[in-house]
Amino acid sequence: MKKFIFFLFLGGIFNLSWAQEDEDNLIQFSGVVVTMDSLSPVPFATIMVQNTSRGTISDYYGYFSFVAQPNDTLIFSSIGFRDSKFVVPNNLEGNRYSLIHSMLQDTVELEEVDIYPWPTPAQFKEAFLALNLPDDDIEIMRKNLNPDLMADKAAAMPMNGSLNYKWQNQQRTNQLYFAGQYRPNNLLNPIAWAQFIKAWKRGDFKKKD
């Protein structure tokens, strides 16, 4: 029992000294990732220690900071840039190190892709031969300027900033126009009733196909 306690005590001392030695080797590694040509920050770049799961990501301004060890090989990677490496020096004085790391922009060229609305050339040929194109430009103009088609496009088109501004000013003008009084009620307005009866006779309220 005494021997077991003795070896347990020696093991605790060894672990404590090893942990203290490992802690002394830790370095607060900080820096900024920039582009090589314009020195602009590279946001959200990945900085990983090679062959480990330790690392970090730079912020919007390219700044990063994490705990590293001497002789660690750091891999810098980011979309649109070539991967680069940096080895943490092992002869540092102190436990802090700062770095400005530059990355070279890289252009990735993708192969040309042709997209067709038909899955096979035979179906494309069949559809092309079945086209019924008008003979004159006037017929094309009439179809493009069809009132129903133009009305549908106008209804589906969102308002831009200028129209929204005018609409908002019109709403404020209407509120100020009736400020301090009740709005008129068309339920007792004979002119409104006459317009309603005429619209009803014309069939404006019938369901349209």
C-alpha positions as CSV (number, residue, x, y, z in Angstrom):
1,M,0.0,0.0,0.0
2,K,2.8,2.4,0.8
3,K,4.6,1.6,-2.5
4,F,1.3,2.3,-4.4
5,I,1.0,5.7,-2.7
6,F,4.6,6.5,-3.4
7,F,4.3,5.7,-7.1
8,L,1.1,7.7,-7.3
9,F,2.8,10.7,-5.7
10,L,5.7,10.4,-8.2
11,G,3.2,10.2,-11.1
12,G,1.4,13.3,-9.9
13,I,4.7,15.2,-9.7
14,F,5.6,14.1,-13.2
15,N,2.3,15.1,-14.7
16,L,2.4,18.5,-13.0
17,S,5.9,19.2,-14.3
18,W,4.9,18.0,-17.8
19,A,1.8,20.2,-17.9
20,Q,3.9,23.2,-16.7
21,E,6.5,22.6,-19.4
22,D,3.7,22.2,-22.0
23,E,2.1,25.4,-20.9
24,D,5.4,27.3,-21.1
25,N,5.6,26.3,-24.8
26,L,2.2,27.9,-25.7
27,I,2.3,31.1,-27.7
28,Q,-0.5,33.7,-28.2
29,F,-0.3,33.9,-32.0
30,S,-2.1,37.0,-33.5
31,G,-2.0,38.7,-36.8
32,V,-3.7,40.1,-39.8
33,V,-4.4,38.4,-43.2
34,V,-4.1,40.8,-46.2
35,T,-3.9,40.6,-49.9
36,M,-0.4,40.6,-51.5
37,D,-1.1,43.3,-54.1
38,S,-3.3,45.9,-52.3
39,L,-2.8,45.0,-48.6
40,S,-6.6,44.8,-48.2
41,P,-7.8,42.6,-45.4
42,V,-8.9,39.1,-46.2
43,P,-12.1,38.4,-44.2
44,F,-13.0,35.0,-42.8
45,A,-9.8,33.3,-43.9
46,T,-9.1,29.9,-42.3
47,I,-5.9,29.4,-40.2
48,M,-5.3,25.8,-39.3
49,V,-2.4,24.0,-37.7
50,Q,-1.3,21.3,-40.2
51,N,-2.3,17.7,-39.3
52,T,-4.4,18.9,-36.4
53,S,-7.9,20.2,-35.7
54,R,-6.6,23.4,-34.0
55,G,-7.0,26.7,-35.7
56,T,-9.3,29.7,-36.1
57,I,-10.9,32.1,-38.6
58,S,-10.1,35.7,-39.3
59,D,-12.8,38.3,-38.7
60,Y,-14.2,40.8,-41.1
61,Y,-11.0,42.9,-40.9
62,G,-8.7,40.0,-41.4
63,Y,-7.6,39.8,-37.7
64,F,-7.1,36.5,-35.9
65,S,-5.7,35.3,-32.6
66,F,-5.3,31.8,-31.1
67,V,-2.9,29.7,-29.1
68,A,-0.1,27.9,-31.0
69,Q,3.2,26.2,-30.3
70,P,6.7,26.6,-31.6
71,N,7.4,24.8,-34.9
72,D,3.6,24.6,-35.7
73,T,3.0,24.8,-39.5
74,L,0.0,27.1,-40.1
75,I,-2.1,26.7,-43.3
76,F,-3.8,29.9,-44.5
77,S,-6.7,29.3,-46.9
78,S,-9.5,31.4,-48.3
79,I,-11.8,31.3,-51.4
80,G,-10.2,33.1,-54.3
81,F,-6.7,32.9,-52.8
82,R,-3.9,30.4,-53.0
83,D,-3.2,28.4,-49.9
84,S,0.0,29.4,-48.0
85,K,2.0,28.2,-45.1
86,F,3.8,29.8,-42.1
87,V,6.0,28.0,-39.5
88,V,5.9,29.4,-36.0
89,P,9.5,30.2,-35.0
90,N,11.0,28.2,-32.1
91,N,13.4,30.9,-30.8
92,L,10.9,33.4,-29.6
93,E,11.4,35.5,-26.6
94,G,8.2,35.6,-24.6
95,N,4.9,33.9,-25.3
96,R,3.4,36.3,-27.8
97,Y,3.9,36.7,-31.6
98,S,2.3,39.0,-34.2
99,L,2.3,38.5,-37.9
100,I,1.1,40.3,-41.1
101,H,0.4,37.5,-43.5
102,S,-0.2,38.2,-47.2
103,M,-2.1,35.9,-49.6
104,L,-1.9,35.8,-53.4
105,Q,-5.2,36.0,-55.2
106,D,-6.0,33.0,-57.4
107,T,-8.4,32.8,-60.4
108,V,-10.3,29.6,-60.8
109,E,-11.4,29.0,-64.4
110,L,-14.4,26.7,-64.8
111,E,-15.0,24.6,-68.0
112,E,-17.6,25.9,-70.4
113,V,-21.0,24.4,-69.8
114,D,-23.8,24.4,-72.5
115,I,-27.3,24.3,-71.1
116,Y,-30.2,23.3,-73.4
117,P,-33.9,23.3,-72.6
118,W,-34.2,19.9,-74.2
119,P,-32.5,16.7,-72.9
120,T,-31.5,15.3,-76.4
121,P,-30.5,16.9,-79.7
122,A,-33.3,14.9,-81.4
123,Q,-36.0,16.6,-79.2
124,F,-34.4,20.0,-79.8
125,K,-34.6,19.3,-83.6
126,E,-38.3,18.3,-83.3
127,A,-39.2,21.3,-81.3
128,F,-37.3,23.6,-83.6
129,L,-39.1,22.3,-86.7
130,A,-42.5,22.6,-85.0
131,L,-42.0,26.3,-84.3
132,N,-44.8,28.5,-85.8
133,L,-43.1,31.9,-86.2
134,P,-45.0,34.8,-87.7
135,D,-43.8,36.1,-91.1
136,D,-43.7,39.7,-90.3
137,D,-42.4,41.9,-87.4
138,I,-45.9,43.6,-87.0
139,E,-47.4,40.3,-85.7
140,I,-44.5,40.0,-83.3
141,M,-45.0,43.6,-82.1
142,R,-48.8,42.9,-81.6
143,K,-48.1,39.9,-79.4
144,N,-45.5,41.7,-77.3
145,L,-47.8,44.7,-76.8
146,N,-50.8,42.7,-76.0
147,P,-52.9,44.8,-73.5
148,D,-53.6,41.8,-71.2
149,L,-49.9,40.8,-71.2
150,M,-48.8,44.4,-70.5
151,A,-51.4,44.7,-67.7
152,D,-50.2,41.4,-66.1
153,K,-46.5,42.6,-66.3
154,A,-47.4,46.0,-64.8
155,A,-49.4,44.4,-61.9
156,A,-46.4,42.1,-61.2
157,M,-43.8,44.8,-61.3
158,P,-42.9,46.2,-57.9
159,M,-42.7,49.9,-57.2
160,N,-39.3,51.5,-57.2
161,G,-38.0,54.0,-54.6
162,S,-39.5,57.0,-56.4
163,L,-43.0,55.5,-56.6
164,N,-42.9,54.4,-52.9
165,Y,-41.9,58.0,-51.9
166,K,-44.8,59.5,-53.9
167,W,-47.3,57.0,-52.4
168,Q,-46.1,57.8,-48.9
169,N,-46.4,61.5,-49.5
170,Q,-49.9,61.0,-50.9
171,Q,-51.0,59.1,-47.8
172,R,-49.7,61.9,-45.6
173,T,-51.5,64.5,-47.7
174,N,-54.8,62.6,-47.4
175,Q,-54.4,62.4,-43.6
176,L,-53.7,66.1,-43.4
177,Y,-56.6,66.9,-45.7
178,F,-59.2,65.4,-43.3
179,A,-57.3,66.4,-40.1
180,G,-59.8,67.5,-37.4
181,Q,-62.9,66.2,-39.2
182,Y,-64.6,63.0,-40.2
183,R,-63.9,61.4,-43.6
184,P,-66.8,61.5,-46.0
185,N,-68.9,58.4,-46.1
186,N,-69.9,57.3,-49.7
187,L,-72.8,55.2,-48.3
188,L,-75.0,58.4,-48.3
189,N,-73.4,59.9,-51.5
190,P,-76.0,59.8,-54.4
191,I,-73.2,60.3,-57.0
192,A,-71.4,57.2,-55.7
193,W,-74.6,55.3,-55.8
194,A,-75.2,56.3,-59.4
195,Q,-71.8,55.2,-60.4
196,F,-72.3,51.9,-58.6
197,I,-75.6,51.2,-60.5
198,K,-74.0,52.0,-63.8
199,A,-71.1,49.7,-63.2
200,W,-73.5,47.0,-62.1
201,K,-75.6,47.3,-65.3
202,R,-72.4,47.2,-67.4
203,G,-71.5,43.9,-65.7
204,D,-68.2,45.2,-64.1
205,F,-68.8,42.9,-61.1
206,K,-69.3,39.7,-63.1
207,K,-66.7,37.0,-62.7
208,K,-64.3,37.1,-65.6
209,D,-62.7,34.0,-67.0
